[in-house]
Amino acid sequence: MPSEISDTHLSDREATRHLIDEALGFVYPAALRAVATVGVADHLAGGPLTVAELAERTGTQEGSLRRVLRVLATRGVFEELDDGRVRLTTLGQALRSDAPFPARPAVLMLTDRSLWQSAGEVERCLRQGGPVFEELFGMPFFEYFAHDERAAAAFHSGMAAFSDQENEPIAAACDFPASGVVVDVGGGHGGFLLEVLRRSPGVEGVLLDEEHVVSGHRLDVEEIKGRWRVAAGDFFAEVPPADLYVIKRILHDWDDENCVRLLRNCRRAMTPGGRVLVIDAVVPRGDEPHQAKALDLLLLAAFTGRERTEAEFAALLGAAGLRLSRIVPTGTVVSIVEATAA
Ligand SMILES: C[S@@+](CC[C@H](N)C(=O)[O-])C[C@H]1O[C@@H](n2cnc3c(N)ncnc32)[C@H](O)[C@@H]1O
C-alpha cells in the first residue's frame, strides 16, 4: 500500500470516499489539457489578469474558464488572488511556451486522444491481453504517426519536451567513450544526442530514427558542427556500426521479440569492445508509486511493450548475445542498463 494512505486507520466510509476521489482524478489532466491547448499560461506571463481579461485573450467563455482554473488551482497550477485576478504559480510557469523546460508539449502528447482513448479501454486489454490501439485507430502506434502529420507533430515535439527535462542528468550519469561513434537508436529529434556530443568533444554522433522524425532534428548547433549525421531508417532492419549504442525510452515500447531483434542488430554491428546503454525505467519492487508503473498502462493499451525489471532486462540482453554489466541510477525515473558482448 502506498505510504500516503494508512490502511489501518481508514473506515469503510473513508475507503469509499477515497476511491470516489480516485475515480474523479481524470478531470485534472482533462483541465490541464484544456488550458494548455488555449495557451492560458502564455497570457499570464506578464502578470495576473482577471478571468474576464484572460477569457477575452484566449477566446474562451469566461464562466467555463473560471471553473477550469478553479479545479487546477486546487492542484497548485494557478492561484486566485484576493482581488479575483489569477496568477501563475511555479507549476503554472512551466506551462509557458518560453519556460526553460516547457511542459506544454508533453502535456498535450500525454493527453492526446491516441493515449487518452487507449487508456480508457484498458478493460479490453485485461480480457484480450494485448493493446487496443490498432482497434481504435486502424494501425499500430508508430505507423499511425507516420500517416497523420498533426498527430506526429504533437507526439514527437511532446516526446522531445518530455525528454528535455531529463536529458542532461542522464547524460551526466553516462560513461561515454573519449572517441569513436555513438548511435542514438530511435533518438527522435536528437535532444539526447546533442547532450552526448556536448559532453564528449572527441565523439561523433549518429541520429537514427524514421525519416519523418529525423527531418525535424535539432542538431544544427554550432557547438557540435561537423560531428553528427542523421540516418533515416528502420532500427529493426539494421543499425549503423558504432562503439556505443544509446537506446533511450525505446525498449519499453516493444514486446520481447522485437526488443531482441533490435538488440541483436546492435550486437552484430558494434565494434569490438563496444557497449550498449539501454536507458529506461527499471521497475522497482514494492507498492510505492513510480512513474514507470503508470506509464506501463499506456504501454499495455497503446503499444506492445512494457516497463521491465532488472531480471527482465538481463533476459532480453542475454537472448541478443549481450551481457548486462551494470545498472547506473541517473537521479531521474530512468536508469542506465549497460551491456557488453556476452
Ligand atoms: C518513445 S520515443 C523515444 C525518443 C527518444 N529516444 C527519447 O528518449 O526522447 C520512440 C522513438 O522511436 C522511433 N521509432 C519507432 N519505431 C522505429 C523504427 N522501426 N525505426 C526507427 N525509429 C523508430 C519513434 O519515431 C520515436 O522517435
The ligand as an SDF file (V2000), in Angstrom:
LIG
                    3D

 27 29  0  0  0  0  0  0  0  0999 V2000
    9.2730    6.9120  -27.1400 C   0  0  0  0  0  0  0  0  0  0  0  0
   10.1220    7.6890  -28.4610 S   0  0  0  0  0  0  0  0  0  0  0  0
   11.7400    7.9280  -27.7370 C   0  0  0  0  0  0  0  0  0  0  0  0
   12.5230    9.0270  -28.3930 C   0  0  0  0  0  0  0  0  0  0  0  0
   13.8580    9.3800  -27.7150 C   0  0  0  0  0  0  0  0  0  0  0  0
   14.7660    8.2510  -27.6790 N   0  0  0  0  0  0  0  0  0  0  0  0
   13.6480    9.9680  -26.3440 C   0  0  0  0  0  0  0  0  0  0  0  0
   14.0810    9.3780  -25.3520 O   0  0  0  0  0  0  0  0  0  0  0  0
   13.0390   11.0480  -26.2670 O   0  0  0  0  0  0  0  0  0  0  0  0
   10.3940    6.3310  -29.5900 C   0  0  0  0  0  0  0  0  0  0  0  0
   11.1060    6.6990  -30.8680 C   0  0  0  0  0  0  0  0  0  0  0  0
   11.3240    5.5030  -31.6430 O   0  0  0  0  0  0  0  0  0  0  0  0
   11.1600    5.8280  -33.0010 C   0  0  0  0  0  0  0  0  0  0  0  0
   10.8740    4.5920  -33.7650 N   0  0  0  0  0  0  0  0  0  0  0  0
    9.7960    3.7780  -33.6520 C   0  0  0  0  0  0  0  0  0  0  0  0
    9.8940    2.7370  -34.4970 N   0  0  0  0  0  0  0  0  0  0  0  0
   11.0680    2.8890  -35.1720 C   0  0  0  0  0  0  0  0  0  0  0  0
   11.7470    2.1100  -36.1650 C   0  0  0  0  0  0  0  0  0  0  0  0
   11.2200    0.9570  -36.6120 N   0  0  0  0  0  0  0  0  0  0  0  0
   12.9430    2.5480  -36.6160 N   0  0  0  0  0  0  0  0  0  0  0  0
   13.4930    3.7220  -36.1570 C   0  0  0  0  0  0  0  0  0  0  0  0
   12.8860    4.5020  -35.1940 N   0  0  0  0  0  0  0  0  0  0  0  0
   11.7020    4.0820  -34.7130 C   0  0  0  0  0  0  0  0  0  0  0  0
    9.9980    6.8030  -32.9850 C   0  0  0  0  0  0  0  0  0  0  0  0
    9.8880    7.5480  -34.1750 O   0  0  0  0  0  0  0  0  0  0  0  0
   10.3390    7.6470  -31.7530 C   0  0  0  0  0  0  0  0  0  0  0  0
   11.1290    8.7470  -32.0860 O   0  0  0  0  0  0  0  0  0  0  0  0
  1  2  1  0
  2  3  1  0
  2 10  1  0
  3  4  1  0
  4  5  1  0
  5  6  1  0
  5  7  1  0
  7  8  2  0
  7  9  1  0
 10 11  1  0
 11 12  1  0
 11 26  1  0
 12 13  1  0
 13 14  1  0
 13 24  1  0
 14 15  1  0
 14 23  1  0
 15 16  2  0
 16 17  1  0
 17 18  1  0
 17 23  2  0
 18 19  1  0
 18 20  2  0
 20 21  1  0
 21 22  2  0
 22 23  1  0
 24 25  1  0
 24 26  1  0
 26 27  1  0
M  CHG  2   2   1   9  -1
M  END
$$$$
